[in-house]
Amino acid sequence: MKNDSEYTLRLRPRVVCPHCWESFPPEEILWVSQHPDLVGDERLGADVQSRFLPSRFDVQCRALDLKGIACHELACPHCHLVIPRCFLESEAFFLSILGSPTCGKTYFLASATWRLRTLLPSRFSLSFTDADAILNDRLHRYESQQFLNPNPDALVLLEKTETSGDLYHSVRYGDMTTYYLKPFLFHLQPTEGHVNAHKVQIASRILCIYDNAGESFLPGADTAMTPVTRHLARSGAIFFLFDPTQDVRFRQACAGRTEDAQMLPRTWLLPRESFIRQETILTEATQRIRRFAGLPQTSRHDKPLFIIVTKYDAWRALLPELPNPWASMPNTSSYAIRWEAVHTVSGQLRALLQRLSPEIVGVAESFASQVIYLPVSATGCSPEVDTEKQTQGFRPRNIKPIWVEVPFLYLMSRWMAGLVYYHRPKENREVAAKNPPGAGSFLKESRLSS
């Protein structure tokens, strides 16, 4: 009979590195030495603790380095960057977020992760924790600036995502140095009250999020030395952020219907170096996915593409009022995402884009067989300007995100089996299957098998 203290560790047959995206069997994982004298690594430099394939272990199955010190950190055998231990146990889901410069990616991601940290445990019986606190440090700062700021009246302006700097790891392969984009890593796990709490080992997931600078999708920006967008080929879903405030047709449609400064008519153009038509970013991304994944030009991608239209608070007059995206489940304390509400809004937004920015719909639906259109506002308000200090930003007391968590909840309910409950009325199932929003058809309902 098994003792209650016994724990069987289930390792995945193959592990995918979240940095270089190479896959390998778990027995090839490297360990990071602990003794301060064991420094120097051929990939990462002279000041980094050495990596090694162990031959000795202690009674707790921890590898011993050459000095006999028990080790704790693991590293990829290809790029030698540290990999959280949970990658050996849980399935990883890769998510790529992209869009043009200043479309609001940073604000969207910071607001969404904060909302998920609070909503998933309280309403969906899921823990949403950092798989690597060091990699997620930048998001921590952004979340704190907006939602835990001791000065709620301070003007907060988040840093723009850059194409170089500390957002990237440098790895040396012989004479060539390669730069990898640092991901944000989260661990999702059912908690008490969840239907799959007893299947936690197979239900848990790792969410790997990549936030690229818009300039990374300019032609020629992805090379062997800077393969910063090659996560696209591994991604289980793509979030493309479209900014209506950069589109003259949206601003014209909002004339007389909003006083938001971002939607007012402009008599000026952005500087040439930052003026990028948004469909060109999406087109370049689709071409790279075809190239990296070996997808023929005539085939459509089988992974979902989300067209997320940002800054909803500035153009909300163009859509009907958004419905409640989730509902409580009978006889439980948990909630479920309302698929019919998401589908309705997706159809309405698609129709609006088809009328005002049809090239976005055309590029999206010629590439992906499953396209979902969703509006979001990361702040729920417009930026303010401090004329004395010549700065602008958002006051934390005014920040009230709108629907930023919905793309993630819907994604989890459909393509990350066993995590988020969903609700779809029986009478609407057949209709929804025949008439999905956007192009193509939806996948069958996601269910977790034991």
C-alpha positions as CSV (number, residue, x, y, z in Angstrom):
1,M,0.0,0.0,0.0
2,K,1.4,3.5,-0.9
3,N,2.3,5.8,1.9
4,D,0.5,9.2,1.8
5,S,3.9,10.9,1.7
6,E,5.0,9.1,-1.5
7,Y,5.1,11.3,-4.6
8,T,5.4,10.0,-8.1
9,L,7.0,12.4,-10.5
10,R,5.6,12.2,-14.0
11,L,8.0,13.6,-16.6
12,R,7.0,14.6,-20.1
13,P,8.4,12.5,-22.9
14,R,9.9,15.7,-24.5
15,V,10.5,19.2,-23.2
16,V,10.4,22.3,-25.3
17,C,12.8,25.1,-24.3
18,P,10.9,28.4,-23.9
19,H,14.0,30.4,-25.0
20,C,15.4,28.6,-28.1
21,W,12.3,26.4,-28.8
22,E,14.4,23.3,-29.3
23,S,12.8,20.0,-28.0
24,F,14.7,17.3,-26.1
25,P,14.0,14.3,-23.9
26,P,14.1,15.1,-20.1
27,E,17.2,12.9,-19.5
28,E,19.2,15.4,-21.5
29,I,18.5,18.3,-19.3
30,L,21.5,20.1,-17.8
31,W,22.0,21.2,-14.2
32,V,23.4,24.5,-13.1
33,S,26.4,24.2,-10.7
34,Q,26.1,25.8,-7.2
35,H,29.7,26.0,-5.9
36,P,31.0,29.5,-6.5
37,D,34.3,28.2,-8.0
38,L,32.4,26.4,-10.8
39,V,31.9,29.3,-13.1
40,G,32.2,29.7,-16.9
41,D,30.0,28.5,-19.6
42,E,30.7,28.1,-23.3
43,R,27.3,29.5,-24.3
44,L,26.7,32.2,-21.7
45,G,30.1,33.5,-20.7
46,A,32.8,33.5,-18.0
47,D,30.7,34.9,-15.2
48,V,27.9,32.4,-15.3
49,Q,27.7,29.2,-13.3
50,S,28.7,26.2,-15.4
51,R,26.2,23.8,-16.8
52,F,26.7,20.0,-16.6
53,L,25.1,16.6,-17.2
54,P,25.2,14.9,-13.8
55,S,26.4,11.5,-12.8
56,R,25.9,11.8,-9.1
57,F,22.7,12.5,-7.1
58,D,21.8,12.9,-3.4
59,V,19.0,11.0,-1.7
60,Q,16.5,13.7,-2.7
61,C,17.5,13.1,-6.4
62,R,19.3,16.5,-6.7
63,A,22.3,16.5,-8.9
64,L,25.7,17.0,-7.2
65,D,28.2,19.3,-9.0
66,L,31.9,18.6,-9.2
67,K,32.4,20.1,-5.7
68,G,29.7,17.8,-4.2
69,I,27.1,20.6,-3.7
70,A,23.5,19.8,-4.4
71,C,22.0,21.7,-7.3
72,H,18.5,23.1,-7.9
73,E,18.4,24.8,-11.3
74,L,18.0,23.2,-14.7
75,A,19.1,24.4,-18.1
76,C,18.4,23.7,-21.7
77,P,21.1,21.4,-23.3
78,H,21.0,23.6,-26.5
79,C,21.1,27.2,-25.4
80,H,22.1,26.6,-21.7
81,L,19.5,29.1,-20.4
82,V,17.6,28.2,-17.2
83,I,14.4,26.3,-17.6
84,P,11.9,26.2,-14.7
85,R,11.4,22.6,-13.3
86,C,7.7,22.7,-14.1
87,F,8.5,22.4,-17.8
88,L,9.5,18.7,-17.2
89,E,6.1,18.0,-15.6
90,S,3.5,20.1,-17.3
91,E,2.5,20.8,-20.9
92,A,3.6,24.2,-22.2
93,F,1.3,26.4,-24.2
94,F,3.0,29.1,-26.3
95,L,1.2,32.4,-27.0
96,S,2.6,35.1,-29.2
97,I,1.4,38.7,-28.9
98,L,2.2,41.2,-31.7
99,G,1.1,44.5,-33.1
100,S,2.3,47.8,-34.4
101,P,4.4,50.2,-32.3
102,T,2.2,52.1,-29.7
103,C,-0.8,49.8,-30.2
104,G,-0.9,49.1,-26.5
105,K,0.7,45.7,-26.1
106,T,2.5,46.5,-22.9
107,Y,-0.6,48.0,-21.2
108,F,-2.8,45.1,-22.4
109,L,-0.5,42.4,-21.1
110,A,0.1,44.1,-17.7
111,S,-3.7,44.6,-17.2
112,A,-4.5,41.1,-18.4
113,T,-2.1,39.3,-16.2
114,W,-3.2,41.3,-13.2
115,R,-6.8,40.5,-13.9
116,L,-6.0,36.8,-14.3
117,R,-4.0,36.8,-11.0
118,T,-7.2,37.9,-9.2
119,L,-10.0,36.4,-11.3
120,L,-8.7,32.8,-11.9
121,P,-8.3,31.9,-8.2
122,S,-11.5,33.7,-7.0
123,R,-13.9,32.7,-9.8
124,F,-12.5,29.8,-11.8
125,S,-10.7,27.7,-9.1
126,L,-7.4,28.1,-10.8
127,S,-4.0,29.3,-9.5
128,F,-2.1,31.6,-11.8
129,T,1.4,32.0,-10.5
130,D,4.8,32.9,-11.9
131,A,6.7,30.0,-13.2
132,D,9.9,32.2,-13.2
133,A,9.7,35.3,-11.0
134,I,12.9,36.7,-12.6
135,L,11.6,36.5,-16.1
136,N,8.3,38.0,-15.0
137,D,9.9,40.9,-13.1
138,R,9.1,43.5,-15.8
139,L,5.4,42.5,-15.6
140,H,5.5,42.8,-11.8
141,R,6.7,46.4,-12.1
142,Y,4.1,47.3,-14.6
143,E,1.3,45.7,-12.6
144,S,2.4,47.4,-9.4
145,Q,2.7,50.8,-11.2
146,Q,-0.9,50.6,-12.3
147,F,-2.8,48.6,-9.7
148,L,-0.7,48.7,-6.5
149,N,0.6,52.2,-6.7
150,P,0.8,54.0,-3.3
151,N,0.1,57.3,-5.2
152,P,-3.1,56.7,-7.1
153,D,-2.9,60.2,-8.6
154,A,0.6,59.8,-10.1
155,L,0.8,59.8,-13.9
156,V,2.0,56.3,-14.9
157,L,3.7,55.7,-18.3
158,L,4.9,52.2,-19.0
159,E,8.1,51.6,-20.9
160,K,7.8,50.7,-24.6
161,T,8.9,47.2,-25.7
162,E,12.3,47.6,-27.3
163,T,14.2,45.6,-29.9
164,S,17.3,45.3,-27.8
165,G,18.5,45.5,-24.2
166,D,17.7,43.5,-21.1
167,L,14.5,42.0,-22.7
168,Y,16.8,39.5,-24.5
169,H,19.2,36.7,-23.6
170,S,22.5,36.5,-25.5
171,V,23.8,33.1,-26.3
172,R,27.1,32.3,-28.0
173,Y,27.3,29.5,-30.6
174,G,30.9,29.4,-31.7
175,D,31.8,32.7,-33.2
176,M,28.1,33.9,-33.5
177,T,26.1,35.5,-30.7
178,T,22.3,34.9,-30.9
179,Y,19.7,37.0,-29.1
180,Y,16.5,35.4,-27.8
181,L,13.4,37.2,-26.6
182,K,12.7,36.6,-22.9
183,P,9.3,35.1,-22.4
184,F,6.8,35.6,-19.5
185,L,6.1,32.3,-17.8
186,F,3.0,31.4,-15.8
187,H,1.9,28.1,-14.1
188,L,-1.8,27.3,-14.2
189,Q,-3.1,24.6,-11.8
190,P,-6.6,23.5,-10.7
191,T,-7.3,24.2,-7.0
192,E,-9.8,22.9,-4.5
193,G,-13.3,23.2,-5.9
194,H,-12.2,22.6,-9.5
195,V,-13.6,19.6,-11.3
196,N,-10.1,18.5,-12.2
197,A,-8.5,19.2,-8.9
198,H,-7.8,15.4,-8.5
199,K,-6.1,15.3,-11.9
200,V,-3.8,18.2,-11.1
201,Q,-0.7,16.5,-12.6
202,I,-2.2,16.2,-16.1
203,A,-4.5,19.3,-15.9
204,S,-1.8,21.8,-15.1
205,R,-0.3,23.9,-17.8
206,I,2.5,26.4,-18.4
207,L,1.6,29.6,-20.3
208,C,4.5,31.0,-22.2
209,I,3.8,34.5,-23.5
210,Y,6.0,36.4,-26.0
211,D,5.7,40.2,-26.3
212,N,7.5,41.4,-29.4
213,A,8.3,45.0,-30.2
214,G,6.4,46.1,-33.3
215,E,9.6,46.8,-35.1
216,S,10.6,43.1,-34.8
217,F,8.1,42.5,-37.7
218,L,9.7,44.8,-40.1
219,P,11.1,42.9,-43.2
220,G,14.6,41.6,-42.4
221,A,14.3,42.1,-38.6
222,D,14.4,38.3,-37.9
223,T,17.8,36.7,-38.7
224,A,19.9,33.8,-37.4
225,M,21.5,36.2,-34.9
226,T,18.1,37.7,-33.8
227,P,15.5,34.9,-34.2
228,V,13.2,36.9,-31.9
229,T,9.9,36.0,-33.6
230,R,10.5,32.3,-34.3
231,H,8.3,31.4,-31.3
232,L,5.5,32.0,-33.8
233,A,6.0,28.5,-35.3
234,R,5.5,26.9,-31.8
235,S,2.6,29.1,-30.7
236,G,-0.7,27.5,-30.0
237,A,-2.4,30.8,-30.6
238,I,-1.6,34.3,-31.9
239,F,-2.9,37.6,-30.4
240,F,-2.7,40.4,-33.0
241,L,-3.4,43.8,-31.5
242,F,-5.1,46.3,-33.8
243,D,-5.1,50.0,-32.7
244,P,-8.1,51.9,-34.2
245,T,-6.7,55.2,-33.0
246,Q,-4.0,54.8,-35.7
247,D,-6.6,54.3,-38.4
248,V,-8.1,57.4,-40.1
249,R,-11.2,55.5,-41.0
250,F,-12.0,54.6,-37.4
251,R,-11.4,58.2,-36.4
252,Q,-13.8,59.5,-39.1
253,A,-16.4,57.0,-38.0
254,C,-16.1,58.3,-34.4
255,A,-16.6,61.9,-35.5
256,G,-19.3,63.5,-33.4
257,R,-19.7,60.3,-31.3
258,T,-16.8,60.7,-28.9
259,E,-14.7,63.4,-27.4
260,D,-11.7,61.2,-26.8
261,A,-8.6,63.0,-27.9
262,Q,-7.2,59.8,-29.4
263,M,-10.0,59.7,-31.9
264,L,-10.1,63.3,-32.9
265,P,-9.3,64.2,-36.5
266,R,-5.6,64.7,-37.1
267,T,-4.0,67.2,-39.6
268,W,-0.6,65.6,-39.0
269,L,1.1,62.2,-39.7
270,L,3.3,60.2,-37.5
271,P,7.0,60.5,-38.2
272,R,8.0,58.4,-41.2
273,E,10.1,56.0,-39.1
274,S,7.1,55.1,-36.9
275,F,4.3,55.2,-39.4
276,I,3.5,51.6,-40.2
277,R,0.3,50.3,-41.7
278,Q,-1.0,47.7,-39.3
279,E,-1.9,45.0,-41.8
280,T,1.7,44.9,-43.0
281,I,2.7,43.8,-39.4
282,L,0.1,41.0,-39.6
283,T,1.1,40.0,-43.1
284,E,4.8,39.8,-42.2
285,A,3.9,37.6,-39.2
286,T,1.8,35.2,-41.3
287,Q,4.7,34.9,-43.8
288,R,7.1,34.1,-41.1
289,I,4.8,31.5,-39.6
290,R,4.5,29.8,-43.0
291,R,8.3,29.9,-43.4
292,F,9.2,28.7,-40.0
293,A,6.5,26.0,-39.8
294,G,6.8,24.9,-43.4
295,L,3.1,25.8,-44.1
296,P,2.2,26.0,-47.8
297,Q,1.0,29.3,-49.1
298,T,-2.4,27.8,-50.1
299,S,-3.0,26.2,-46.7
300,R,-4.6,28.0,-43.7
301,H,-3.0,27.8,-40.3
302,D,-4.9,25.5,-37.9
303,K,-4.1,27.5,-34.7
304,P,-6.5,30.2,-33.6
305,L,-5.8,33.8,-34.5
306,F,-7.2,36.5,-32.2
307,I,-7.7,40.0,-33.6
308,I,-7.8,42.1,-30.5
309,V,-8.9,45.7,-31.1
310,T,-7.4,47.9,-28.4
311,K,-8.4,51.1,-26.7
312,Y,-12.1,50.2,-26.7
313,D,-12.9,53.0,-24.3
314,A,-12.0,55.5,-27.1
315,W,-14.3,54.0,-29.8
316,R,-17.0,52.1,-27.8
317,A,-19.7,54.2,-29.5
318,L,-19.2,52.0,-32.7
319,L,-20.3,48.8,-30.9
320,P,-23.3,47.7,-28.9
321,E,-22.7,47.5,-25.1
322,L,-20.5,44.6,-24.2
323,P,-22.3,41.7,-22.4
324,N,-21.2,40.0,-19.2
325,P,-18.5,37.5,-20.5
326,W,-19.0,34.9,-17.7
327,A,-21.8,33.5,-15.5
328,S,-21.9,31.6,-12.2
329,M,-22.4,27.9,-12.3
330,P,-25.4,26.4,-10.4
331,N,-24.6,24.8,-7.0
332,T,-20.9,25.9,-7.1
333,S,-18.8,28.9,-6.3
334,S,-17.2,28.8,-9.8
335,Y,-17.9,30.7,-12.9
336,A,-17.9,29.7,-16.6
337,I,-17.0,31.8,-19.7
338,R,-20.1,32.4,-21.8
339,W,-19.2,31.3,-25.3
340,E,-22.4,32.8,-26.8
341,A,-21.5,36.2,-25.5
342,V,-18.0,36.0,-26.9
343,H,-19.2,34.8,-30.3
344,T,-21.8,37.6,-30.5
345,V,-19.3,40.3,-29.8
346,S,-16.8,38.6,-32.2
347,G,-19.4,38.7,-35.0
348,Q,-20.3,42.4,-34.3
349,L,-16.6,43.4,-34.3
350,R,-15.8,41.5,-37.4
351,A,-18.6,43.3,-39.2
352,L,-17.2,46.7,-38.0
353,L,-13.7,45.8,-39.2
354,Q,-15.0,44.5,-42.5
355,R,-16.6,47.9,-43.0
356,L,-13.8,50.2,-41.8
357,S,-10.6,48.1,-42.1
358,P,-11.4,45.2,-44.4
359,E,-7.7,44.6,-45.2
360,I,-7.2,43.3,-41.6
361,V,-10.1,40.8,-42.0
362,G,-8.8,39.8,-45.4
363,V,-5.2,39.0,-44.1
364,A,-6.5,37.3,-41.0
365,E,-9.0,35.0,-42.6
366,S,-6.8,34.1,-45.6
367,F,-4.2,32.9,-43.1
368,A,-6.1,31.2,-40.2
369,S,-9.0,28.9,-40.3
370,Q,-10.2,30.1,-36.9
371,V,-10.3,33.9,-36.3
372,I,-11.8,35.5,-33.2
373,Y,-12.4,39.3,-33.0
374,L,-12.5,40.9,-29.5
375,P,-12.4,44.5,-28.2
376,V,-10.4,45.4,-25.1
377,S,-9.3,48.4,-23.1
378,A,-6.2,48.0,-20.9
379,T,-7.0,51.2,-18.9
380,G,-10.6,52.0,-19.5
381,C,-9.7,55.7,-19.9
382,S,-7.6,58.0,-22.0
383,P,-4.1,59.2,-21.2
384,E,-3.8,62.5,-19.4
385,V,-1.2,65.2,-20.0
386,D,0.7,67.1,-17.3
387,T,1.4,70.4,-19.1
388,E,3.8,71.6,-16.4
389,K,6.0,68.6,-16.5
390,Q,5.4,67.9,-20.2
391,T,4.6,64.3,-19.4
392,Q,1.6,62.0,-20.1
393,G,0.2,58.8,-18.6
394,F,-2.6,57.2,-16.7
395,R,-3.7,57.9,-13.1
396,P,-4.0,54.5,-11.3
397,R,-7.2,55.5,-9.6
398,N,-8.8,55.9,-13.1
399,I,-7.6,52.6,-14.5
400,K,-10.5,50.2,-15.0
401,P,-9.6,47.5,-17.7
402,I,-12.4,46.3,-20.0
403,W,-12.5,42.7,-21.3
404,V,-8.7,42.3,-21.2
405,E,-9.0,38.9,-19.5
406,V,-11.6,37.6,-22.0
407,P,-9.2,36.5,-24.8
408,F,-7.2,34.5,-22.3
409,L,-10.3,32.9,-20.6
410,Y,-11.8,32.0,-24.0
411,L,-8.5,30.6,-25.2
412,M,-8.1,28.5,-22.0
413,S,-11.7,27.2,-22.3
414,R,-11.2,26.0,-25.9
415,W,-7.6,25.2,-26.5
416,M,-6.2,24.4,-23.0
417,A,-8.3,21.4,-22.1
418,G,-9.5,21.0,-18.5
419,L,-8.8,24.4,-17.1
420,V,-11.7,26.9,-17.6
421,Y,-15.3,26.0,-17.5
422,Y,-17.4,27.2,-20.4
423,H,-21.2,27.7,-20.8
424,R,-23.0,27.2,-24.1
425,P,-26.8,26.8,-24.0
426,K,-27.9,23.5,-25.6
427,E,-30.3,25.3,-28.0
428,N,-27.4,27.3,-29.4
429,R,-24.9,24.6,-29.9
430,E,-26.0,23.5,-33.3
431,V,-26.3,27.1,-34.5
432,A,-23.0,28.1,-33.1
433,A,-21.2,25.1,-34.8
434,K,-22.7,26.1,-38.2
435,N,-22.2,29.9,-37.8
436,P,-19.0,30.6,-35.9
437,P,-17.7,34.2,-35.8
438,G,-15.0,34.9,-38.4
439,A,-13.7,32.4,-40.9
440,G,-13.6,28.6,-40.6
441,S,-15.1,26.4,-38.0
442,F,-14.4,26.0,-34.3
443,L,-12.8,22.9,-32.8
444,K,-14.9,20.5,-30.9
445,E,-15.4,21.1,-27.2
446,S,-12.2,20.7,-25.1
447,R,-12.4,18.0,-22.5
448,L,-9.8,16.5,-20.2
449,S,-9.2,12.8,-20.3
450,S,-7.6,10.9,-17.5
